[in-house]
Amino acid sequence: MAQKNNTPKTQTPKQQDDQGKMPFSRRNYLLMLIGFVVIVIGFLLMTGGGSDSPDEFNYAMFSFRRITLAPIIVLAGFAFEIFAIMKRFDK
């Protein structure tokens, strides 16, 4: 019967360098924070438009800001988040 080899595998120098390294740099975290703030601003632009009285209809909920501008800002924030995650900064 064959014996198992329990010796640890050697790592290449590239693998050894990557072990102690953080996956994101400080710039990546800063860009992710900026993207998060842009997303929150987009959602805040969507709020409001409610009526004070349930008997009357308020057309402010269909304004350009809530229907068009805010979703574009939210999508731009998510696109910026993807960029912030994928961007690789060299030292």
N, C-alpha and C positions, 0 to 999 in steps of 0.2 A: 504494500500500500504506500502511496506517495505521501511524503511529509509536507506539511504546510510551512512556508517560509514566513516567519514572524518578524523579519527585520523591517524597520521603517523605511519607506521609500525616500529617496533623496529629492530635495526640491531644487529647482533651477534658481539661479540668482534673481530672475525676474519675479518668481513667485515669492521669494523671501522678501523682496522689496515691497511687494504689494500687501503683505500680511499686516503690517503695522500702519498702513496708510488709510486715512478716512476716505469713504467713497465720494464725498463732496468736499469742495474747498469752501473757504469762507465766502468767496464771491458767489458760489452757487446758492448758499443759504440766504445771502442778501437778495439775490435775484428772485428766489422763491418767496421771500417775504414781500417783495415789491409786487409780485404776481398775485399773492393772496390779498394784499390791500386793494389792488385793482378789481379783483373779483368782489370783494366786500362793497366797494364803491358802486359797482354795477347793480348788486342786489339792493343797496340802499336807494338807488335811483328808481327801482321798480316799486318801492313802497308808496303807500298813500293812495289817494284817489277815491277814498271811501266817502260816503254821503253821511251828513250829520243826521238826517232824517231818513228812515226806511221808506217813506212815502214818495220821495223825489229821487230821480235818477241823476247821477253826477257824471257828466261826460269827461271829466278830468282823468278818469281811469284809462281812457283811450288816447291819451296825449302821445305826441312824438317821443317824448322822453321815456315813457314807460313801455311803449310797444316796440320802438325801433332802437333808440340809443342805448338803453340799459342792457338789452340782450347782446348787442354788439360789443359793449364794454366787457361783459362777463365772458364772452367767447374769446376776446382778445386777452383777457387775464388768464384763461386756461391755456391758450396757445403760448403765452409768455411763460407759464409754469412748465410746460413741456420743454421749451427752449432752455429754461434754467436747469432742468434736470439733465438734459442731454448734453449741454455745453461742457466741454472739458478744457479746463484752464491748465496750461503748462507752466511749470515754475522755471 
